[in-house]
Structures are given as C-alpha cells and as structure tokens.
C-alpha cells in the first residue's frame, strides 16, 4: 500500500574499512536483482567469486544480490579479469532491466589500448604503464544462476585522466550501453567526429556500445553539438528501456538560454549546465 518498511540491511561478504561498499548501486526492473559497487575494495583475485582477501589496494569489486520473497542473499562477487591496484572497479555500476547483464566502470584503470578485449591491457605490459585514470569497463552476463565476464571495454581513444566509465547506463535488455568520459579532451562535435585533437580540455564525450550475441562493439562516439572545453559532457548518462534514446548531462556547460532548443552558441552563463538528447531510428 502506502507503507514502507526496511526489508534488508546489506553488506558485502568481505567487509573491510574504506571499501566504500554501496558507492553506486543498480536494481533490476522487478527489484529482485541488485548490483552494489565498492570501488575501493582491495581483493587480490580476478574473475567471478575470486579470492576476497586483501592486498591489491583500490582494485574495486561488484557484489550481486538476489531476492526470493523478502529474503536477500549474495549471489556473486565480481572482479575484472584484468583487475589491478587502484583501478576503482565500481566507480559506476548498472544492471539491465531483465537483471541478466551488469556493466561497471573502472574509472582509474590505466591501459592506453582502445577497443573491446584489447591485447596488452594487463599488468607488467608496457602499454599499461602510463595511462593514469584512462578508465575502462567490464560487462558480465547471467545464465541461470551463473555470472560470467563477457567483455573488457576501452574507449576508442583512451588517454590520461579521461575517466572512461565513470558513469554508465544500460537498456532494459542489456544490449545497449552508454559510457561517459566527462574529462575527455577532444575538439570534435557531434557523432563520430575526429577523436585525436585533444585541444578542448575536459569537454567530455560519451561512447555507445551494442551487443550482438555476446560480442560488444562501439557504435558511436558522441560529443555535444556545441562542445567546449570544461563543459564536462558526460557528467550523467541515461538510456531508454528500448535503447533508442540517450540523455547526457554536461554540468559545467555555459549556455545562457532557458527551456528547450535555445541558442547553443550562447556561452554567457558559466556552469549553468545542460542536457542533450539523442534518438536513433530502427
């Protein structure tokens, strides 16, 4: 009815000081599957239900819980297959409406190789030596009661301090994911522009990925039509249930207009903020 009662008090299976469990959370559409992030968790393991000890500071973890009736239980403890110290897995987390796909960002991951499941993004590799906070993401899928990692995802243009994956949104069926990189620096505007000119500091970008079967690929590189330095486009992101509409926030954008579809070239109001909506046809 109209009465709310606390149903559960939830902690991770390996509670430790400064894990920051619950930093981000996401719930399936029916409310029966919960993903919770602890981006400063220190577990040394990799993969699903790995070693939950300590020793790899700030690697981060995702915890999956399910509900039967009013009883909650932990189903899985997720670590990335390339987990390393200070990756901050769990800076963001999102679960699909059907509860069968989880995506999580590791905002401080350091590899500078782009793409899905790229070669070279692992410890002790030269490509992984100097990309502080480039960012990355992982996707897991559920079959029955078993979770498996589907993909390790990097931006197509990874760079220092971009924070790719710091925000993420997912469609109802889990086949469309939008990743934000609010500190990305390219001068491009619009969709699939030039990604290599980094002369617009912290203008921000978003990356749209889609899944076919279990294969993930980048579909679009998205910048605001009036992208400007320090806008932080990608501060927040959202995806409609059907995956056809995207919304992206730019908290530092300086437009002075009010309402919908005003003058985008007006930069008279510092840090006013703005939202941008995209739609794709079938």
N, C-alpha and C positions, 0 to 999 in steps of 0.2 A: 504494500500500500504506500503510505507516505512516511513510514517509519524506517530509519536507518539504524543498523546495528553493526558493530565491528565483527567481522567474520573470522579474521585471522591476523596474527602478528607474525610477520615473515622475516626470517634471517637466512643468510647463506649458510651452506653446510660447513664452511671453514672460516667462520667469523674471526677477524683479526683487527687490531687497531689500524685506523687510517685506510681501510679498504674502500671506503666511500660506497658501500653497497646501497643500491637504490638511487644512485646519481641520475639514472634515466630508467624509465620503465615503459612497457607497452603491453597491451591486453588484446586478445583476440576478440572478434565480434561477439561471440557468445559468452565471453567473460570466463571461459574455462581454462585458458592457457595464458600464462603470464611470463614475460621475459623481464629480468631485472639485471641492471649493469652495476658492476663495481670496478670502475676504471683504474683504481689504484691498488687493486688486489695483486698479490705477489707470488702466485703459484708458479712453480717451475715447469709444469707439464705443458704438453701440446695435444690438441685434439679434444675429443669428447670424453668426459669423465676421466680426465688425466689426473696425475698427482696433484693433490690440493695443498701441498705443503707451502713453504716459503722459500725465498732466496732469489727470486727474479723480480726486483722491485718495480712496481708500476706496470707490470705486463698487462694486467686487467683480465676480467672474466665476465661471462654472461651466465646467469642462473635461470633455468626454466622450471616453472612450477605448473601443475595441473590441478584442477578441482573436480572432485566427484561428490555430488551433493553439496554439502557445505564444508567438506574436508579438503584441505590443500596439502600437497606433497611436492618435494623437489624431484623432478624427473631427470634433469641433466645439468651438468657443469661444463660449459663450453669455453675452450681456449682455441686460439688460432693455430693453424698448422705451422705458421712461421713466427709464433709468439716470441717476443724478446723483451728485455727490460725496458721500461719507460715507453712502451707502445701505446698505453692508455686505451686498450680494448674496452669498449663500453662507454666511451665519450658520448656515444649515441646508440640507441637500440630501437628497432621497430619490428613488430610481428604482423604478419598478414592477417586479414580478417578471418580467413579459414583456419588460422592457427598453425599452419604447416610450414611456414617459411619465416626465418629470423635473419635479419641483417643488422650488423653492428659496425660502427666506425671505430677505428683506432687512430685518433687524431694526431698522435705523436710518432707514429711509425715512420721509419727513416729511409726506405728504399727510394731510389730515383729512377726506377724502371717502370714504365707505364704499361697498362693493359690488364687483362684478366689472366690470372695464374702466370705472371711473367717469370722467366728464368732469371736467377740472380738475386732475388729478394729473400735472402736468408743470412743468418749470422755468418760472420767471417768472410763475406763476399765483398769485393771492392766496391760494387755498385751500391752497397748498403752503408757506406762509411760516413757519408756527409750530408744526408738529406733530412736533417732535424725537422720534425713536425711536418713532413711532406703529407703524411696521412695515408690511410688505407682502410679497407673494409672487408668483412667476411660475410658469407651467406651460408646458412645451414638449412637443410630440408628435413622434414619428418616423414617417415613411412611407418605406419603403425605407431609403435612407441619408441622408435629408434631415430635419433638425430645423427646426421652425417654432414660434414662440410661439403658444400657444393662449389664454392669459389672463393678465391682471394683476389680482391679487386683494387686496382690502382687507377688514378686519373690518367687520361691520355697525355697529360703534360705535367707530371709531378715536379714539384720544386720546393725549395726550402720554405718552411713556415706557411704553407698553403692551408694546412689543416683539413685536407680532404677527408670527408666522412664525419666531420664534427657534428653535422646534422643530417638526418636521413628520414625518408618517408617511403611507404610501400603500399601497393594496391591491395585490394581485397583478396585476389587470387595469388598474390605474391610474385607475379610475372613482370611487374614494372616497379623499379626502384629509382628514386631521385636522391642523389648525394649532393651535399653542399660543400663548398670550399670558399668560405667567406673572405679569406685572406689572399686568395689568388690574385695575380697581378697583371693579367694580360690587358692589352688595349682594345681587344675585339669588342664588337657589339652584335647583338642578335644571335642567331643559331648557326653553329658550326663555322664560326669565323676563325681568323688566324690566331693560333694559340701561343706563338713563340715570342711575341713582342711584349715584354714584361715592363712596360713603361707606365702602367696605371696601377700604382701601388694599392693593394687591398681593395681593388674594385670588386672582386668576388666573382664566382662562377658557380654553375650547377651542371651536373652530369647525369644524363638519363640513361639507365641501363634496362635492357629487357632480356627475358629468359625464354629460350626455346628448348623444350625438354629439360635438360639440366645444364645447358650451356648458356652462359651470360655474355653479352656483348654491349658495348657502348653504342647508343643510338643517336645521341645528340649532346653537344657541348653548348651550353646556354649562357648568354650574357644579356644584361638589360639592354634595351634599345638606346638608352641614354646613359650607359655605363660610364662611371667616372671614378677617379681614384678616391679611396677611403669610403666608398659607399657601403662596403661590406655586404654586397649582394650574396644571399645565401645564409643570412642570419637565421632564417627559419624556412622550412620547406613543407609542402603538403602535396599529396597525390589523391585524386578522387578514387572511389572504390573500383571503378571500371578502368582506371589507369589512363584515362583520356584527357584529364585536366590536371595542370600543375599550378601551384602557387608558391611564390618565392618572395621572401621579405628581404629588404635592404634597410636595416635600421638607421644607417648613417646618411642615407640619400638626402639631398638638399633641396628638392623641388618645393616651390612656394605655392603651387596650385592646390585647390581643395576639390574633393569629390573624385569622379571617375573620368579618365582620359583627358586630363588637363594638359597644360603646356609642359612637356618633358624637358625642354631646354632651359627652363627657369631654375636657376640654382641659387635663389635668393634667401633660402631658409635653411641654414646649416643644421644638419642632423634631424631634420623633420621626419625622415623615414618614408618608405613607400612599399607597396606590394605590386607584384606583377603576376598576371595570369596567362597561361598558355593553354591552347586546346589543339588536339590532333584529330584529324578526320580518320575514319576507319580505314 
